[in-house]
Amino acid sequence: MNQPVTARAHTNIALIKYWGKSDPELIIPQNSSLSLTLEPFYTDTTVTFSNQLTRDQVSIDGQQLTVAASQRVSQLLNLIRQQANQQNFAQVISINHVPTAAGLASSASGFAALAAAASKAAGLDLDRQALSRLARRGSGSATRSVYGGFVEWQKGHGDADSQAIPLQEKIDFDIQMIVIVLDPRPKKIASRAGMARVVATSPYYPAWPVAATKDLAAMKTAILKKDLNLIGQLAEANAMKMHATTLSATPPFTYFEPETLQAIDLIQGLRATGLSCYYTMDAGPNVKVICSAKETPAILARLRQHFPADHLLVAKPGPGIAYL
Ligand code: DP6
């Protein structure tokens, strides 16, 4: 039996979204994206390769997965076995540290932690760029969770250069997020299926990578200027452009729930009172508010009038991958 290795990876929320693949097998995106890694939400994953095992055994939050459910994990392990010339199956024990019922259990932190723990346990010594490319094969958003702070996933041209780079691992100005948990249930249409349907059917999709590329350049400038309002405006507009593509797919769909629109309305209202707060959303109904730590107490006070206090989670920027 080889030594167990444990890695921790934090989840990230995209300010410029990844939406649509040019190569679904290698998970090469149609556009580059940019995210903020979050401190309080992370996954700890321990991997042990052993010649005693007859198949990969995967448990998430104490639940043993079936062979079918662990297929995506085994696919990533297969890539690692090939690279490392490792013959053995692996035991994978993964714990998501996300406040109860947050519905944020994320493939980003999960596959980044798996890539780090499994590659090391298999005897590979990968640098962060290689880890980022490996994590990408598990889930696109995991590409960015290798690094802390602001991270850019450069779409590249193929497997060799589609990877994340750190833009600012330690952020030197006041920015964080408040997650409004509206529905902790699993998403109705997984992001993978949702983006595939959009790419295949939405007549508006070709406009997306063009717009996202412009938004990304503007976002990088906004970050350099430490301009919270500009960052928020760009993130909000980019997220809504992404969500517009779901409405124009066949069959059409949306990740919005009635409460999502209420939250959006509320944030717009708070902004009209002079608070700097902006929203973004991923492939689910939860709303993430981009704001400063300084104004968080005032924003929280207002949000608490509409949402239960334990559905409002404050998240400051977090670090990249670490071995425990
Ligand atoms: C809306 O990374 O979950 O959150 O690559 O198919 O595993 P796969 O998809 P995933 O998609 C994330 C989409 C998003 C935007 C983003 O995180 O950039």
Residues whose N, C-alpha, C, O or C-beta is under 5 A from the ligand:
A	BS01	DP6	A14 I16 K17 Y18 S33 S107 G138 S139 G140 S141 A142 S191 R192 D282 A283
